[in-house]
Amino acid sequence: MKTTLKNSLLLFIFISFSAFSWSTTASKSSGSSIGLVPTVSVDTIKMTAGVPLKPEDVSPLLIGEQIPILKLPKSSGELFDLNKSVAETPTILVFYRGGWCPYCSKQLAGLQEIEKDLTKMGYQIIAISTDSPDNLSKTMDKQKLTYTLLSDANLAASKRFGIAFKSPKSYDKFLPETSGGKNVDKLLPVPSVFILNKKGMILFEYINPNITQRLSAPLLKAASAALREEI
């Protein structure tokens, strides 16, 4: 009964938020977690700098897959070993565009509101963006965030997660600036949420090309609670 209820909850989350031609797929490992993967044929995708031109064409890592080995700068500039941290604590991993994005700012604030609840469940929150370490510090101070922010200024992590795409022309001027000059290809990540166990395996994901649609804090909290037995 618990598994059935959990599947129903996670499926409800995706039915409620999905507005694109994405298909639900069962977890490779347990068959109990649910995610979204694009139904686009690789042959039809136009690429630049090794990533799709459109956010709808990304090919993200799937539920049941392991996250890549990554070390990314914190707001202090110190390198943060993502895999080591995940191995110590199950993780809510969030990719957002940057502190300059109003939808991202709202999402970060929502995460802060439920951080204590997620911590009590045994999770940590780590959020990754294209911002430079200096701009991460500004975001943390402005929004009074207490969880970890990491800089993916060159989009190396976003590429390895399969969620990077070429940004529209309107972003060409300020993306290099907000990334400290490292986003030379002017890329963006599709806003994404992954729930990871201590093995670095993806148990849950929410990936939506519509930048205005984010997984709400209450639904993330519900999904996290439903997966506590698997973390």
C-alpha positions in Angstrom: 0.0 0.0 0.0 2.8 2.4 0.8 4.4 1.9 -2.6 1.1 2.5 -4.3 0.5 5.7 -2.4 4.0 6.9 -3.1 3.7 6.3 -6.9 0.3 8.0 -6.9 1.8 11.1 -5.2 4.8 11.4 -7.5 2.6 10.8 -10.6 0.2 13.5 -9.4 3.1 15.9 -9.1 4.2 15.4 -12.7 0.7 15.4 -14.2 0.0 18.6 -12.3 3.1 20.4 -13.6 4.0 18.9 -17.0 2.9 21.2 -19.9 5.1 19.7 -22.7 5.4 16.5 -24.7 7.3 14.6 -22.0 6.6 11.0 -21.1 6.6 9.4 -17.7 9.2 6.6 -17.2 9.8 4.1 -14.4 13.0 4.1 -12.4 15.7 1.8 -13.8 16.6 0.6 -10.4 13.4 0.2 -8.3 10.4 0.8 -10.5 9.0 2.9 -7.6 10.2 6.4 -8.6 8.8 8.5 -11.5 10.4 11.1 -13.7 10.1 13.0 -16.9 12.2 12.5 -20.0 11.8 14.2 -23.4 10.3 12.3 -26.2 12.3 14.1 -28.9 14.3 12.1 -31.5 18.0 12.8 -31.3 18.2 13.0 -35.0 15.9 16.1 -35.1 17.8 18.1 -32.5 19.9 21.0 -33.7 23.0 21.5 -31.7 25.6 24.2 -30.9 28.6 24.1 -28.5 27.6 20.5 -27.8 24.1 21.3 -26.5 20.6 21.7 -28.1 19.4 25.0 -29.4 16.0 24.6 -27.6 15.3 23.8 -24.0 12.6 21.3 -25.1 15.4 19.2 -26.7 17.6 18.5 -23.7 18.3 14.9 -22.8 18.7 14.8 -19.0 20.1 12.0 -16.8 17.3 9.6 -16.0 16.0 8.2 -12.7 18.2 5.3 -11.6 21.4 6.9 -13.1 24.3 8.1 -11.1 25.3 11.8 -11.0 28.7 12.6 -12.6 31.8 13.4 -10.5 31.9 17.1 -10.0 33.8 19.7 -7.9 32.3 23.2 -8.2 33.1 26.6 -6.5 31.1 27.8 -3.5 30.3 31.5 -2.9 33.7 31.7 -1.2 35.5 30.4 -4.3 36.5 27.2 -2.5 35.9 24.0 -4.5 33.1 21.9 -3.2 33.2 18.1 -3.7 29.6 17.4 -4.7 29.9 13.6 -4.7 31.5 13.5 -1.3 28.8 15.7 0.2 26.0 13.6 -1.4 27.6 10.4 -0.1 27.3 11.8 3.4 23.7 13.2 3.1 20.8 12.5 0.7 20.4 15.6 -1.4 17.8 17.9 -3.0 19.9 19.2 -6.0 18.5 22.2 -7.8 19.7 23.8 -11.0 18.5 27.4 -11.5 19.5 30.0 -14.0 20.9 32.7 -11.8 20.1 35.2 -9.1 19.0 37.7 -11.8 16.0 35.5 -12.7 12.8 36.4 -10.8 11.4 32.9 -11.1 14.6 31.5 -9.7 14.6 34.0 -6.8 11.1 32.9 -5.9 12.1 29.2 -6.1 15.2 29.8 -3.9 13.0 31.6 -1.3 10.6 28.6 -1.3 13.4 26.2 -0.7 14.6 28.3 2.2 11.1 28.1 3.7 11.2 24.3 3.8 14.9 23.8 4.5 14.3 22.9 8.2 11.6 20.4 7.3 13.9 18.8 4.7 16.8 18.7 7.1 14.6 16.9 9.6 13.8 14.3 7.0 17.6 13.8 6.5 18.2 15.8 3.3 20.4 18.7 2.4 19.7 21.4 -0.2 22.3 22.2 -2.9 21.5 24.7 -5.6 23.6 25.3 -8.7 23.5 28.2 -11.2 25.5 30.0 -13.9 26.4 32.8 -11.4 30.0 33.5 -10.4 31.0 32.9 -6.8 30.7 36.7 -6.2 27.1 36.7 -7.5 26.3 33.7 -5.4 27.3 35.6 -2.3 25.1 38.5 -3.3 22.1 36.1 -3.8 22.8 34.5 -0.4 23.0 37.8 1.4 20.0 39.3 -0.3 17.7 36.3 0.2 19.2 35.2 3.5 19.8 31.7 2.3 21.4 29.1 4.6 21.8 26.2 2.2 24.7 25.7 -0.2 25.0 27.5 -3.6 27.5 26.4 -6.2 28.8 28.1 -9.3 28.5 26.3 -12.7 29.6 29.4 -14.5 31.0 27.5 -17.5 28.0 25.1 -17.6 30.2 22.1 -17.3 27.9 20.5 -14.7 24.7 21.4 -16.6 26.2 19.8 -19.7 27.0 16.6 -17.8 23.5 16.4 -16.4 22.1 16.9 -19.9 20.1 20.0 -19.2 22.2 22.8 -20.9 20.9 24.6 -24.0 21.8 27.7 -26.1 20.3 30.8 -24.5 18.3 33.2 -26.6 20.1 36.2 -28.1 18.6 38.6 -25.6 20.8 36.9 -22.9 24.1 37.4 -24.9 25.3 40.5 -23.1 24.7 39.8 -19.4 25.4 36.0 -19.2 29.2 36.5 -19.6 29.0 39.2 -17.0 27.0 37.4 -14.3 29.2 34.3 -14.8 32.4 36.2 -14.3 33.3 35.8 -18.0 33.2 32.0 -17.9 29.9 31.5 -19.8 31.6 32.1 -23.2 29.1 30.0 -25.1 26.1 31.8 -23.5 24.3 28.7 -22.3 21.6 28.1 -19.8 20.4 25.2 -17.8 16.8 24.0 -17.9 15.6 24.6 -14.3 15.6 21.2 -12.7 15.2 19.4 -9.4 16.8 16.1 -8.5 16.4 14.0 -5.4 19.5 11.9 -4.8 20.3 9.1 -2.3 23.7 8.7 -0.7 24.9 6.6 -3.6 24.4 9.5 -5.9 21.5 7.8 -7.6 18.6 9.9 -9.0 15.4 8.9 -7.3 13.2 11.7 -8.6 13.5 14.6 -11.1 11.4 17.5 -12.2 12.6 19.2 -15.4 10.5 21.8 -17.1 11.5 23.9 -20.2 9.0 26.5 -19.2 11.0 28.9 -17.0 7.9 30.2 -15.3 6.9 26.7 -14.0 8.8 25.5 -11.0 8.2 22.6 -8.6 6.5 24.2 -5.7 8.0 24.0 -2.2 5.0 22.0 -0.9 5.2 19.4 -3.7 8.9 19.1 -3.3 8.4 18.5 0.4 5.8 15.9 -0.3 8.0 14.1 -2.9 10.9 14.1 -0.5 8.8 12.7 2.3 7.5 9.9 -0.1 11.1 8.9 -0.9 12.5 8.8 2.7 12.6 5.0 2.7 14.9 5.0 -0.3 17.5 7.6 0.7 
